[in-house]
């Protein structure tokens, strides 16, 4: 039995406006996803630089004997310092990796002849598995792969150039926005809180909101600063190991600092960065001395256990107050949603969620006022 439901025009409009607005938001997020990620990274970096800005400001106060807030000068100097350090690290690591790879490729034929007996040794090895001419099979496979790569060379070059240009533009935007958020972020937040706190009834909710935002910002800055400290210790340890190995192996002592920088940079990636950095250093050492590579891998694995169970917990303490399983779940979800970037920001985001959970009773109480 059918029924006719009567409703007024305004109710009808409100009912259908909900899915319409939801669809418009979905379209907006789809179109502006890259821009939102760039803005989010910039805010994250600006919050991460806050402790350094405070230290620079304190230095000015001690140096000149004043209690003024040199916010702009401190922010610019802290920003330039970080950019110069990162640029110096990349400029140091890049040539070393290229030189070691080039040296390996030059030595590859000699190593192939020495360790595998050349193509005759390869063919003898293949005959043990019933392959009459393993050399021919390998060369045919390489030739087929080369032809396929050359066939799509033009398309790959165009795609690579376009992708590189997009990455460069996004990096430039992140750098510019990070500096702007450092300079103007505190002032914008003050304006926002003042505009929201008009009226006696809004004071308590705004006070709770300010405390929650401050705690979340402190979680991000604390996590990043402590992660950097442990990364520097990790880099110094791996660099020292490489330097000691250079004293009695064929590893050049000049590799110590670049190898330490590699492990330091990759340690900033939660959970998996330490393994990636150690693996890269082991491979580079393998180009010079297999014995040194094996010794480094063993010592670094032992050191990693000490660092993960003693050094890192001691330095980071209970800043985030998150169980290990929650950290791992956050990293996995972040990695599958946003790749490497998601893995890096997943842990502080989980810490911010923990802050919201802790403050939820206060938030609910403030809403009832």
TIDORO-881500 format. One record per residue: x, y, z of N, C-alpha, C in turn; residue in one letter. Coordinates in steps of 0.2 Angstrom, whole numbers, plus 5000, padded with zeros to 4 digits. Layout:
residues N
XYZXYZXYZA ...
This chain:
residues 369
500449945000500050005000500450065000X 500450104995500850164994500550224998X 501050265001500850325004501150385001X 500850445002501050504999501350545005X 501950565005502250605011502350675008X 502050725012502050795010502550825014X 502950875011503450915014503550985011X 503751025015503851095012504451095008X 504551155004505051165000505751165003X 505751205009506351215013506651145016X 506251105018506451035021506750995015X 506351005009506650965003507350985001X 507451055001508051084999508651065004X 508451065011508951045016509150975015X 508650925014508750855013509250845008X 509150875002509550854996510250894996X 510250945000510850985000511450945004X 511250905008511850865012512250825007X 511950775003512350744998512650784993X 512350844991512650884986513250914988X 513250944995513850974998514350914999X 514150855001514650805001515050784995X 514650784989514950774983515350834981X 515150894982515650954980516250944984X 516250924991516850924995517250864992X 516950814990517350754987517750784980X 517350824976517650844970518250894972X 518150934977518650984979519250944981X 519150894985519750864988520150824983X 519750794978520050764972520450814968X 520250874967520550914962521150954966X 521050964973521551004977522050964981X 522050894980522350844984523150864984X 523450884979524150894978524250964982X 523851014981523951074985523851064992X 523351024994523251015001523850985004X 524150935001524750895003525350945004X 525450994999525951045000525851085006X 525251115007525151155012525251115019X 524951055019525051015025525751005027X 526250985022526950975023527251045025X 527051095023527351165025527151175032X 526551165034526351175041526751135046X 526751065043527151015047527851045048X 528251065043528951085044528951145048X 528451195047528551255051528451235059X 528051195060527951175067528551135070X 528851095065529551065067530051105068X 530051165065530651215066530551265072X 529951255075529851305081530351295086X 530551235089531051235094531751265092X 531951265085532551295083532451365083X 531851395081531751465081531751495088X 531451455093531551475100532251485102X 532651435100533351425102533751485099X 533651505093533951565090533751625093X 533051635095532851695099533151695106X 533251645109533551645116534351665115X 534651645109535351655108535351735107X 534951765104534951835103534851875109X 534351845114534251875120534951875125X 535251815124535851815128536451855126X 536451855119537051885116536951965117X 536351995116536252065116535952085123X 535852035128535552055134534952085134X 534452065130533752095129533252045130X 532652055131532152005132531652015126X 531852055121531352065115531351995111X 530751995108530651935104530851955096X 531351925094531651935088531351875083X 530651875083530351825079530451815072X 530451875068530651875061531351855060X 531851885063532551865062532651795064X 532351775070532551705072532251655067X 531651665065531351625060531751615053X 531951675051532351675045532951635045X 533351655051533951625052533951545053X 533451525057533351455058533151415051X 532751455047532551425041533151415036X 533551465036534151465032534651415034X 534751405040535151355043534951285041X 534351275042534051205040534151195032X 534051245028534051235021534851225019X 535251265022535951255021536251185023X 536051165029536251095031536051045027X 535351045025535150995020535450995014X 535551055011535851065004536551035005X 536951055010537651025011537650955011X 537150925015537150855015537050815009X 536550845005536450814998537050824994X 537350884994537950904990538550854991X 538550834998539150785000538950714998X 538350694999538150624997538150614990X 537850654986537750644979538350624975X 538850664975539450644971539850584973X 539750564980540050504982539650444980X 539050444980538650394977538750384970X 538750434966538950434959539650404957X 540150424961540850404960540850334962X 540550304967540650234969540250194964X 539750214962539350174957539750174950X 540050224948540450224942541050184943X 541350184949541950144950541750074950X 541150054952540949984952540849964945X 540550004941540349984934541049974930X 541550014932542150004928542549944930X 542449924937542749864939542349794938X 541749804936541249754935541549694931X 541749714925542049654920542649614924X 543049654927543649614930543349574936X 542849604940542549564945542249504943X 541849514937541449454934541949404932X 542549424929543049364927543349334933X 543449374938543849344944543349304948X 542749324949542349284954541949234950X 541749244944541349194941541649154935X 542249174934542649134928542449154921X 542149214921541949244914541349204912X 541149204905540649174902540749094902X 541349074902541449004902541148974909X 541349014914541148984921540348994921X 540049044918539349044918539048984914X 539248974908539048914904539148854908X 539648844911539748774915539248774921X 539148834924538648834929537948814927X 537748844921537148824918537048754916X 537548724914537548654912537348604918X 537548624924537348584930536548584930X 536248634927535448634928535148614921X 535548584916535248564910535248624905X 535548684906535548734901536148734897X 536048724890536648714886537048774885X 536748834884537148894883536748954887X 536948954893536749004898536849074895X 537449084893537749144890537249174885X 537049134880536549154875535949174878X 535649134883535049154886535049224889X 535549234893535649294896535749354891X 536149354886536249404882535549414878X 535149364876534549374872534049414877X 534049394883533549424888533749504889X 534449514889534649584890534449624884X 534549594878534449624871533649644871X 533249594873532549604872532349664877X 532649664883532449714888532649784885X 533249784882533549844879533049874874X 532849824869532449844864531749874867X 531449844872530849874875530949934878X 531449944881531650014884531750064879X 532050054874532250104868531550114865X 531150064864530450074861530050134864X 530050124871529650174875530050234878X 530650244875531150294877530850364877X 530550384871530250444870529750464875X 529250414876528750424881528950434888X 529450384890529750394897530150454898X 530450484893530850544894530350604895X 529850604891529350654892528950654899X 528750594901528450584907528950604913X 529650584912530050594917530250674918X 530250704912530350784912529750814916X 529150794914528550824917528550804924X 528650744926528650724933529250764937X 529850774934530350814938530150884939X 529850914933529650984934529150994939X 528650944940528150944945528450944952X 528950894953529250884959529650954961X 529950984956530351044958529851094960X 529351104956528851154958528551144965X 528351084967528151074973528651084979X 529251064978529751074983529851154984X 529851194978529951264979529351294983X 528751264981528151294985528151274992X 528451214994528451195001528951245005X 529551255001530051295004529751365006X 529451395001529151465002528551465007X 528151415007527551415012527851405019X 528351365019528651345026528851415029X 529251455025529551515028528951565029X 528451565025527851615027527451585033X 527451525034527051505040527451515046X 528151515045528551525051528551605053X 528451645048528451715049527751735051X 527251715048526551745049526151695053X 526351635054525851585057525651605064X 526151625068525951655075525451705075X 525551755071525151815070524451795068X 524451755063523751725061523351685066X 523751645070523351615075523151665081X 523551715082523251765087522651795085X 522651815078522051845075521451795076X 521551735074521051685074520751675081X 521151675086520851665093520551725095X 520751785094520451845096519751845093X 519651835086519051835083518551785085X 518751725088518351675090518151685097X 518551725101518351725108517951785110X 517651815105517151875107516551845110X 516451875116515851855120516051815126X 515751825132515951785138515851715137X 515351695133515151615133515651585129X 516051615125516551575121517251575124X 517351605130518051605133518251535134X 517851495138518151425140518251385134X 517751375129517851335123518551355120X 518651415119519251445115519851425119X 519851435126520351415130520551345129X 520051295129520151225128520451215121X 520151245116520451235109521151255109X 521351315112522051345112522451295115X 522251265121522751215124522751145120X 522251125116522351065112522751075106X 522651135103523151155097523851155099X 523951195105524651195108524951135109X 524551085112524851015114524950985107X 524550985102524650955096525250975092X 525351045093525951075090526651055093X 526551045100527151025104527250955103X 526750915101526950845099527350835093X 527150875088527450875082528250895082X 528350955086528950985086529450935091X 529150915096529550865100529750805097X 529250775093529450715089529950725084X 529950785080530450795075531150805078X 531150855084531750865087532150805090X 531750765093532050705096532250655091X 531850655085532050605080532650625077X 532750695076533350725073533950705077X 533950715084534450695089534650625088X 534250575088534350505087534650495080X 534450525075534750525068535450545068X 535650595071536250625071536750575075X 536550545081536850495084537050435080X 536450415076536550355072537050365066X 537050425063537450445058538250445060X 538350475066538950475069539250405070X 538850365073539050295074539250255068X 538750265063538950225056539550255053X 539650325053540250355051540850335054X 540850325061541350295065541550225063X 541050185062541150115060541550115053X 541350155048541650155042542350175042X 542450235046543150255047543650205050X 543350165055543750115058543950055053X 543450045049543549995044544050015039X 544050075037544550105032545250095034X 545350085041546050075043546350015041X 545949955040546249895039545949855033X 545549895029545249875023545349925017X 545049905011545149945005544650005005X 544250015010543750065010544150135011X 544050185007544350255008544050285014X 544450315018544250355024543750405023X 543850435017543350495015542650475014X 542550405014541850385014541450385021X 541850395026541550395033541050445034X 541150515032540650565033540050555029X 540150545022539550535018539150475020X 539450415022539050365024538650375030X 538950415035538550435041538050485039X 538050525034537550565032536950525029X 537150475025536650435022536150405028X 536450365033536150335038535750385042X 536050445043535650495047535050525043X 535050535037534450555033533950505033X 534150445032533650385031533350365038X 533650385043533450365050532750415051X 532750465048532150515049531550475047X 531550425043530950385041530850335046X 530250335049530150295055530150225053X 530350185058530350105058530850075052X 530750095046531050065041531650105038X 531750165040532250205037532950185040X 533050155046533650135048533950075044X 533450035042533649975038533849995031X 533450045028533650065022534350095021X 534450145026535050175026535650125027X 535550085032536150035033536249985027X 535749975023535749935017536149965012X 535950035011536350075006537050075007X 537250095014537950095015538250035014X 537949975016538249905015538449895007X 537949915003538049904996538549954993X 538650014996539150054993539850024996X 539850005002540549975004540649915000X 540149874998540249814994540649834988X 540549894985540949904979541649914980X 541849924986542549934988542849874991X 542549844996542749785000542249745002X 542149685000541549645002541649625009X 542249615012542449605019542149665023X 542349725021542149775025541349785025X 541049765019540349775019539949725024X 540249665024539949615029540049635036X 540749655038540849675045540449735047X 540349785042539849845044539149825045X 538949775041538249755042538149715048X 538649675051538549645057538549695063X 539049735063539149785068538549835068X 538349855062537749905062537149875065X 537049805063536449775066536449775073X 537049755076537149755084536949825087X 537249875083537149945086536449965085X 536149945080535449965079534949935085X 535149875087534749845093534849885099X 535449905100535649945106535250015105X 535350045099534950115098534250105099X 533950055096533150055097532950035103X 533350005108533049975114533350015120X 533850055119534150095124534250175123X 534550185117534650255116534050295114X 533650275109533050305106532550315112X 532350265116531850275121532150315126X 532750325128533050365133532950435131X 533050455124533050525122532350545120X 531950495117531250515115530850515121X 530950465126530550465132529850445131X 529450475134528750465133528350525130X 528750555126528450625123527750605119X 527750555116527150545112526650495116X 526950455121526550415125526050365121X 526450335116526050285111526350215112X 525950165112526250095112526550085105X 526950035105527350015099526849995094X 526349955096525849925091525449985087X 525350035091524950095088525450135083X 526050135085526550175080526550135074X 526650065074526750025068526050025064X 525550025067524850025063524850095060X 525050155063524950215060525450225054X 526050195055526550195049526250155043X 526050095045525750055039525150095036X 524750115039524150155036524350215032X 524850255035525150315032525450295026X 525850245026526250225020525850205014X 525350165016524850145010524450195008X 524250245012523850305010524250355006X 524850375008525250425005525950415004X 526150345004526850325002527350345008X 527950365006528450385010528250445015X 527950495012527750545016527250525021X 526750485020526350465025526650425031X 527250385029527550355034527950395039X 528150455036528550505040528050545045X 527450565042527050605046526550565050X 526550495049526050455053526050455060X 526650455063526750445070526550515074X 526750575071526550635075525750645074X 525550625068524750625068524450585073X 524750515074524450475079524550505086X 525050545087525150575094524650635094X 524450665089523950725089523250685091X 523150635088522450595089522450575097X 523050555099523050545107522950605111X 523150665109522950725112522250735112X 521950725106521150735106520850685110X 521050625111520750575115520850595122X 521450625124521550645131521050705133X 521050745128520650815130519950805128X 519650745126518950745124518450765130X 518650735136518150755142518150835143X 518750865142518750945143518350975137X 518450945131518150975125517350965126X 517150905128516450895129516150945134X 516450955140516250995145516251075143X 516751095139516751155136516151175131X 515951125128515451135123514751145126X 514651115133514051125136513951185140X 514551225140514551295143514151345139X 
